[in-house]
Amino acid sequence: MMTKIKVGIIGCGTIGSEIAKACEARLSGFFELAALCDKDEAKTTAVAGLLKKKTAAFSVDELIRQVDLVIEAASASISAGIVEKCIKRKKDCLVMSVGGLLGKESLLHQAATAGIKVYIPSGALCGIDGLKSASVGKIDSVTLTTRKPPKGLEGAPYIKEKNIDLGGIKAETVIFEGSAEEAVRGFPANVNVSAVLSLAGIGAKKTRVRIVTSPEYTKNVHEVEVAGDFGVLSARTENVPSAANPKTSALAIFSAIATLEGIAKSVRIGT
Ligand SMILES: NC(=O)c1ccc[n+]([C@@H]2O[C@H](COP(=O)([O-])OP(=O)(O)OC[C@H]3O[C@@H](n4cnc5c(N)ncnc54)[C@H](O)[C@@H]3O)[C@@H](O)[C@H]2O)c1
């Protein structure tokens, strides 16, 4: 029988709790959930209560010591620090708060030197497979167009800075156009999608982002366009928000679970 990979989850919120449940269901043949961690004790207690096997809560450092694979589903403020600790302890990790890695790409080189794996799921975005293949040749441009209802942009630093009256928007309007690096600063809530795209392709300075809104929109839609030697690809994802946290799309949760499955399975389909 195959030895199961021991995993620990840091961040027991919307994504973390679904991964925990999957470890006892879809992923149970390959993974053993060995440790939980959250800054809010009530969250680890709640997730432990969903599980058949008794699973204890640990500090970040202790969890990293206990497991083979660390799953970060907590916050962009700690994701880079977790990768750093995993490098030191030679543990593989899966990172959901990808925005926290932008500007710290050197960590990914350090991980390669240390011989650990860093898994970054596609998240709520489709088209990453094609972009990875296209990167073998020359890429001319990568553009992300994100369409969100005005409510989904409320509170973004860029909206405040430019004094944009979201309530006054009556028709489809381009709110922002710039690099992924600028988008991440102006719209931190879109950070993960832009970060995954930037890391998979031509980096945050060259990746272009457009943010469009309209009172008619009801879903968060991401459109990726890539042009290069291979030709042109466009991929459109209409995301349904997860019931527990409307900021997190259901596909982001599924993508983490599918990435874990990919780690364990012997057949890999897709780039
Ligand atoms: N890659 C993607 O496509 C994608 C998509 C959605 C969300 N995310 C990111 O994944 C992360 C988790 O998302 P979620 O929807 O589960 O969020 P959530 O708010 O539902 O859960 C986050 C959990 O992490 C805990 N936490 C926060 N800071 C912590 C810390 N310093 N130490 C320990 N625990 C901490 C919180 O208490 C909470 O229980 C977020 O950073 C989010 O931005 C990524």
PDBQT file of the ligand as one rigid body, heavy atoms in Angstrom, charges set to zero:
ROOT
HETATM    1  N1  LIG A 301      -5.341  31.429  -5.551  1.00  0.00    +0.000 N 
HETATM    2  C1  LIG A 301      -6.619  31.761  -5.675  1.00  0.00    +0.000 C 
HETATM    3  O1  LIG A 301      -7.201  31.721  -6.753  1.00  0.00    +0.000 OA
HETATM    4  C2  LIG A 301      -7.392  32.195  -4.471  1.00  0.00    +0.000 A 
HETATM    5  C3  LIG A 301      -8.790  32.290  -4.547  1.00  0.00    +0.000 A 
HETATM    6  C4  LIG A 301      -9.470  32.653  -3.410  1.00  0.00    +0.000 A 
HETATM    7  C5  LIG A 301      -8.797  32.965  -2.249  1.00  0.00    +0.000 A 
HETATM    8  N2  LIG A 301      -7.448  32.898  -2.226  1.00  0.00    +0.000 N 
HETATM    9  C6  LIG A 301      -6.684  33.261  -1.026  1.00  0.00    +0.000 C 
HETATM   10  O2  LIG A 301      -6.619  32.131  -0.168  1.00  0.00    +0.000 OA
HETATM   11  C7  LIG A 301      -6.625  32.566   1.194  1.00  0.00    +0.000 C 
HETATM   12  C8  LIG A 301      -7.750  31.874   1.954  1.00  0.00    +0.000 C 
HETATM   13  O3  LIG A 301      -9.005  32.216   1.368  1.00  0.00    +0.000 OA
HETATM   14  P1  LIG A 301     -10.373  31.862   2.120  1.00  0.00    +0.000 P 
HETATM   15  O4  LIG A 301     -11.487  32.221   1.208  1.00  0.00    +0.000 OA
HETATM   16  O5  LIG A 301     -10.303  30.492   2.685  1.00  0.00    +0.000 OA
HETATM   17  O6  LIG A 301     -10.321  32.940   3.302  1.00  0.00    +0.000 OA
HETATM   18  P2  LIG A 301     -11.066  32.888   4.722  1.00  0.00    +0.000 P 
HETATM   19  O7  LIG A 301     -11.070  34.281   5.208  1.00  0.00    +0.000 OA
HETATM   20  O8  LIG A 301     -12.364  32.177   4.601  1.00  0.00    +0.000 OA
HETATM   21  O9  LIG A 301     -10.086  31.991   5.617  1.00  0.00    +0.000 OA
HETATM   22  C9  LIG A 301      -8.802  32.379   5.971  1.00  0.00    +0.000 C 
HETATM   23  C10 LIG A 301      -8.460  31.736   7.309  1.00  0.00    +0.000 C 
HETATM   24  O10 LIG A 301      -7.084  31.990   7.576  1.00  0.00    +0.000 OA
HETATM   25  C11 LIG A 301      -6.948  32.402   8.926  1.00  0.00    +0.000 C 
HETATM   26  N3  LIG A 301      -5.755  33.259   9.031  1.00  0.00    +0.000 N 
HETATM   27  C12 LIG A 301      -5.588  34.520   8.577  1.00  0.00    +0.000 A 
HETATM   28  N4  LIG A 301      -4.364  34.989   8.880  1.00  0.00    +0.000 NA
HETATM   29  C13 LIG A 301      -3.743  33.975   9.544  1.00  0.00    +0.000 A 
HETATM   30  C14 LIG A 301      -2.458  33.851  10.123  1.00  0.00    +0.000 A 
HETATM   31  N5  LIG A 301      -1.596  34.875  10.121  1.00  0.00    +0.000 N 
HETATM   32  N6  LIG A 301      -2.131  32.682  10.727  1.00  0.00    +0.000 NA
HETATM   33  C15 LIG A 301      -3.026  31.660  10.781  1.00  0.00    +0.000 A 
HETATM   34  N7  LIG A 301      -4.279  31.735  10.254  1.00  0.00    +0.000 NA
HETATM   35  C16 LIG A 301      -4.627  32.867   9.642  1.00  0.00    +0.000 A 
HETATM   36  C17 LIG A 301      -8.231  33.145   9.241  1.00  0.00    +0.000 C 
HETATM   37  O11 LIG A 301      -8.482  33.165  10.649  1.00  0.00    +0.000 OA
HETATM   38  C18 LIG A 301      -9.259  32.330   8.480  1.00  0.00    +0.000 C 
HETATM   39  O12 LIG A 301      -9.799  31.273   9.259  1.00  0.00    +0.000 OA
HETATM   40  C19 LIG A 301      -6.766  34.099   1.153  1.00  0.00    +0.000 C 
HETATM   41  O13 LIG A 301      -5.504  34.714   1.291  1.00  0.00    +0.000 OA
HETATM   42  C20 LIG A 301      -7.328  34.355  -0.213  1.00  0.00    +0.000 C 
HETATM   43  O14 LIG A 301      -6.961  35.629  -0.744  1.00  0.00    +0.000 OA
HETATM   44  C21 LIG A 301      -6.748  32.493  -3.306  1.00  0.00    +0.000 A 
ENDROOT
TORSDOF 0
